[in-house]
């Protein structure tokens, strides 16, 4: 691979890429600095004026997955350097970065992971044919002829492939369809979470960044939804650069690639990944510098806004009135002829799958609580309540139990409307709705937990407890119905505007956009950092279609379509003391109701042998429990042999051999039952030097060795910010922050 990169990415080519990247970044960051002042003004105005939105009835959890592991298990990964499949122990911690270890014993001994994959921007493919089609489309003229060996051969019928348009691809396979379904649900959860990388609580930087992305793309005549608006700010910015840089490189380098079609495809994937990493590092550096500059200027900007808030608002209203008078006749005609007739059909297409998904959330919650109540009656009683509540508390983050809810969104189609309104993909709407489902499920569970915890303070008998659980369930379901209606109506309004506004802006651009500069003279120079003509123009366009959008959603609620509440149904302070209960410390059900025991999915606490009665905070951090697991400990486990290499497959077509190796790995890697799976738990023995990774990047910081007898308190490795997602570390170092896998010679390392 080094020869490929050194041949096609020599110093001159790298310099050209850096200059092109700098040009794009400079243009974008000009938009970002402009939007920062506007977003700061909007945020401060919002704090003063408030929202007027209905108050949520359900409580929300501040740290939903603190010190938890989502999933763990074994899967086979394809190694591109030696073209072999290796069995890896993999887990997904609370930050949703897929972590790959040499084996389970390496994880328990705190050997640094082989890789950490940040899955933002990736697609999960379940067949090699899907993958070959995407790879063939990414580099025209490289479609393999029949009879030629494909770029990848999977030894089983159950592959899972992570595909990215610019970054490195990852290849996994499972032994059974059931395993494939589980891992697919888990990886889809990772993608869903990582795609939503801009924090919701970012009131200035987040809106400024997304508005700048939109303004930049519109300056290039690119309207409509953008499928690669996923990940954090640096990942999105890297995607923006690659959107423009990629086709140019493909045109220059594509004809120069040598070899058979599959070999040329492999070379292009390596080149694209290397370029993407270069772009990522450059974008990260430039964005950090601009953010630092804006942070220094922010106090002065805030002081100016506070002083002149009324004058800025008055100036903005005057500017909006002038722009409205100019564009309103044209905008109203455009809305009436090109948007209004299609709003009901778009809304219906959105409502059906979304409402089915939220109904499924309600049904799953009802079933889980009812089953728990029956278990309390028939089996464990109050003594087992802690164990049941530990499981219920993580329901919203259980990939398999939530899968039936998420699947309801898959049929979402905008047939005939996607091309008309320039909607590149419905995935953005699907994932947004699925995130809302997960949030509402966790809100319902947390509200139930809080009310039940209050009820336990009364010391109820088993019969009284079961009646209380049923009563609390009914109470929470009423709150859920109200909140889910509010969330869905807000989602429908935002989705309709997200579809209609870019379409209107594109339609109006030929006649209106060229006239906007003349309105600049209406803005005082002192207010120019907080008022922009382009933003005010878009707000006016939004207002022209907002009335029709609100009316359509309101009519759907009046007709009681899909269990939507009417706007007149408002629950004000129905539980005035409920929100006060949420201010307390998080509920520890194991501590409240006794030891919860081992979770059914292989998620148990730390060993009890030699443990002190008083559990320290660091010990609690090491007792991370799992939401779900496929790890199965064998009764007779072989001791871990230091320096041993995981078995590899020389022939990727040998299914029988693969099954045998998997069985061997399970026997060799599984510890005795007394040693449960821990999240970042200290190793009992130090790993030998022979257990070093196959390739390593420079360590971020040296590992501090504790004094004898003192445990090492390591947090789960965090996913890389880099969209390529890979992070490796040497055996004697903590996982580095950055994820580049190029050495000083510019050669990409493999695992």
PyMOL commands that set and color helices and strands:
alter all, ss='L'
color gray80, all
select helices_A, chain A and resi 2-8+11-49+104-108+128-138+177-195+205-219+233-256+261-378+381-393+395-397+399-409+427-456+462-522+525-527+533-558+561-563+578-581+589-592+617-622+655-669+689-691
alter helices_A, ss='H'
color red, helices_A
select strands_A, chain A and resi 68-79+84-93+98-101+115-117+123-125+159-163+170-173+625-626+648-649
alter strands_A, ss='S'
color yellow, strands_A
deselect
rebuild
show_as cartoon
